């Protein structure tokens, strides 16, 4: 089951690279890195019982993929 999730992530990374949205030529390696990152985030959040740890995962994912997260503009 975990391998299927990693392969889905790899496919998404490969598609984004093919579309020119990110520059990640080795999708398999990046998927393994991101999958490990997410597993670590979830494990730490469970151990510390702090949801705030997981809330920062998006910014970390953007950094690992080499993209800048969209900035929200106050209304």
WORA-V769907 format. One record per residue. N is the residue number from 1. BURIAL is b if it has 16 or more other C-alpha atoms within 10 Angstrom, else e. D_CENTER is the distance of its C-alpha to the mean C-alpha in Angstrom with 1 decimal. Layout:
N	BURIAL	D_CENTER
N	BURIAL	D_CENTER
This chain:
1	e	17.9
2	e	14.9
3	e	15.5
4	e	15.5
5	e	12.1
6	b	10.8
7	b	13.1
8	e	11.9
9	b	8.4
10	b	10.5
11	e	12.8
12	e	10.5
13	b	9.5
14	b	13.2
15	e	14.4
16	e	12.7
17	b	14.2
18	e	17.4
19	e	17.6
20	e	17.3
21	e	14.5
22	b	12.6
23	b	14.3
24	b	12.7
25	e	15.8
26	e	14.6
27	b	12.0
28	b	13.0
29	e	12.5
30	b	9.0
31	b	8.1
32	b	10.0
33	e	8.5
34	b	4.8
35	b	7.1
36	e	9.3
37	b	7.3
38	b	6.8
39	e	10.4
40	e	11.6
41	b	10.6
42	b	12.3
43	e	15.2
44	e	15.9
45	b	16.0
46	e	18.3
47	e	20.5
48	e	21.0
49	e	21.0
50	e	19.1
51	e	16.8
52	e	16.3
53	e	14.0
54	b	11.4
55	e	12.1
56	e	10.7
57	e	7.1
58	e	6.7
59	e	8.6
60	b	6.9
61	b	3.6
62	e	6.8
63	e	8.7
64	e	7.0
65	b	7.4
66	e	10.7
67	e	11.0
68	e	12.8
69	e	11.9
70	e	15.0
71	e	17.7
72	e	19.7
73	e	23.4
74	e	25.7
75	e	28.3
